């Protein structure tokens, strides 16, 4: 059976970072993991052009947009300049 998202599902089950800097550092780690995930998926989906496009676009979003934003936040103490 498919899990349905419900408001409050994560309340009490996820710990918020102590600081904005810690949140930004976690964002850098997460985006690097996402990029690595897409690097691993791309060779496996070569027979499916639509999946190659989707994975490539998502990888590019992480690499070109999300990661630089989190890195900028880390370099600025946890927030964007």
TAUR-V363664 format. One record per pair of residues at least 4 apart in sequence whose C-alpha atoms are under 7 Angstrom apart, sorted by the first residue. I is the first residue (numbers start at 1). J is the second residue. Records with the same first field share a line. If there is no record, write none. Layout:
I->J, J
//
This chain:
10->14
17->22, 23
18->22
19->23
20->24, 78, 79
21->25, 74, 77, 78
22->26
23->27
24->28, 70, 73, 74, 78
25->29, 74
26->30
27->31, 70
28->32, 67, 70, 71
29->33
30->34
31->35, 62, 66, 67
32->36
33->37
34->38
35->39, 59, 62, 63
36->40
37->41
38->42, 55, 59
41->45
42->46, 52, 55
45->51, 52
46->52
48->52
49->53
50->54
51->55
52->56
53->57
54->58
55->59
56->60
57->61
58->62
59->63
60->64
61->65, 66
62->66, 67
63->67
64->68
65->69
66->70
67->71
68->72
69->73
70->74
71->75
72->76, 80
73->77, 78, 79, 80
74->78
76->80, 81
//
